[in-house]
Amino acid sequence: MSEPSRKRLIVVGDRVLIQPEQGEDRTNVGLYLPASAVDSQAVQGGTVVARGPGNPVGAPTEIDDEPWKEGSMQPRYVPVQARIGDYAIFFRKAAVEITFEGTRYLVVPQQAILTLVREEDEQDETLLQF
């Protein structure tokens, strides 16, 4: 009997793979909501589990400067802001639901992410301190 092959899920472009949090099925006052009511919310949250490299861009200086020179063959990308482990709040309508090896994920483009919640990083000066 052969061993089953292991598969990897590779996220491409500026997309982010999010494991969604389970929806609230009960209100603060104790009313139970049907799944259709939870699914109608405009935004949703979840944990970033993978991300793509970003949008590929060319280096305009390499094209115009000295065309006889060989440019670097390494692709360049505008990086994705989300990091693995961040909690993302995003527009629900922009997400595409997939199931991979029995686990439900959402693929979300970077443009649909509204905010990211990240553990404090001392080197990151772009984060607001609350």
NORJOQUI-V969240 format. One line per field, one symbol per residue. phi: phi as a letter, one per 20 degrees, with the letter a starting at -180 (. if undefined). burial: + if it has 24 or more other ideal C-beta (glycine too) atoms within 12 Angstrom, else -. Layout:
phi = ???
burial = ???
This chain:
phi = .efffeddddedmeececefffffdbefeofedfgffffeffcbcaefdabefoefceeffffefcfffeefeffdcefeffdfnfeddbfffeedeccclndeccdcfgfeeebcdcffcfeeeeefed
burial = ----------+--+++++++-----------------------+++++++++---------------------------+++---+++++-+--+---------++++++-++--+--------------
